[in-house]
Amino acid sequence: MIVKREKLTFWERLYLPAILGGFKITLRHFANTLFRGRTAARETAGGYYPETPWVVQPGYRGAPYLVRDQDGDTKCVSCQLCEFICPPKAIRIVPPGPTGPVPDRPNAEKIPSEFEINMLRCIFCGFCQDVCPEEAIFLQKDYSLTGTSRADMIYNKEKLLALGGTHAGVQKWKQKLEEAQAQDAFPVKS
Amino acid sequence: MDWNFVFFSAIKIAVAFAVLMTMVAYAVLVERKVCAGIQDRVGPNRAAPPFIAAIPVIGPFLIRLGLFHPLADGLKLFLKEDFTPAHVRKMYFWLAPAITMIPALLVLAIIPFGSNLGTTNSKMVIADLNVGVLYTFGIVSLGVYGIVLAGYASNSKFPFLGGIRASAQMISYELAMGMSVIPIFLLVGGLSLSQVIDYQAGRSWDSVTGQISQFAPASLFQWMIFKQPLAFAIFIVAALAETNRMPFDFPEAEQELAGGYNVEYSSMKFGMFFMGEYANMVMSSALVATLFLGGWTLPWFGLDHAATSLWGGLLHIAIFLAKLGAVLLLMIWVRWMLPRFRYDQLMDLGWRRFIPLALANILVTALFLWARA
């Protein structure tokens, strides 16, 4: 495509109109910022970051935390799928083994004896959330994680569960229990 | 040896240097604040030393102005790792930042930043050279070596391109700049900057006896900006190009060269380039204020004559600094207003517009003076 260039007049070729126009625009913006406090941040977000925290939109992928089910029990069953899928290898799970802790949730076979996410490594990709068969880990809304040492940034199971809150979800195990109970019931419903 | 003179000169040098360095630091702050205002932001407003933050109303206001950011920035630069890449040519690599910085400091020597402090032997200029402006141009053209050496010594692509661009650009605009001021010296009849200031206050020096006589009443229209507006326009644009400022900042075009000639530098060596750039800006502004805006004089209230008291002398210095600041602000403002030229446009503007215009200006001024004589 050939764009036809307009021939500039002599006045325009002096650059002076462009320079004057530039002064006009920049002066207007400068005066608005200085005297009326009209900054882009204030117009769009209501203020600057540390004072006015950012409003997280739904669907945002923040830090991954472990969640509890509707009864307050740990959902994670220590299957280690998230550990295997994690691209930066940020997740480390210690399975309970034969002598480990007993799951606090009926129907669950296992519970991780330790579950760590290194938040310095995590890239917030959401693979752990996608791969979890138990809906036990979710990327939540936290985006500003700070700590004073590297060890501080490795979140353990207690911390992840505390930060994660509860998430009832589809309540897979509750439905399984109801199905099992229904199978025991006589006469069998058609 | 006149120990009085030595002592007084040393004090002048120390004070002028300290003022220059402070202006460099705060020019950076002004730059950041001005650009923030133009771009609808608030700019630096966080650095808060604890003892200042404790002052009730004034403390938070000063912090909002960002007055402590230059200190924090300087401290940061000093504390950074001074890294020398393995592939550089060490000697030139170390030399380049100093060569960028030093010309600006040398130009400071001949700028008359005030009349005197009440007595006739306390002139407020470190060295009142009678070839003033020749010295300036001689020294300023050394500045290009710093950037070219940095580009060459870094031994990598982007700095090298930056260095090449710097040499082409600075040599081109050096010519336009030098030619643009010739009409001024045709009018004044001498090269000394003190003489230029006297001319703008309506006084001329006799070329043989050195007698100073009032040839016209002091007025605003004696200033060179009104007598030689074309020279002023060419000089200020060439000054922008000489100091590598937008719209002529090719040697360090971030978007094209990832930072240009100073990519390989870190810590205080980078700081030297940074300070050198701003010191050059301050010195260019000082030259514009001296050559075109009447230096330390004002045509009212008898401020066009050398001061007779200490306070008058300080007032003259304040006037000079105010003019300098105004030009500096203009240079800073232009950076956030205009986009960068294309490289061929830059060369076109320098060689095919400004140099012929400057030559024509010389010719017209010379013909005018010849017709009048």
Interface residues (C-beta under 8 A of the other chain):
Chain A: A18 I19 G22 F23 I25 T26 H29 F30 N32 T33 L34 R38 T39 A40 A41 E43 Y48
Chain B: V34 A36 G37 I38 Q39 D40 R41 V42 W333 W336 M337 L338
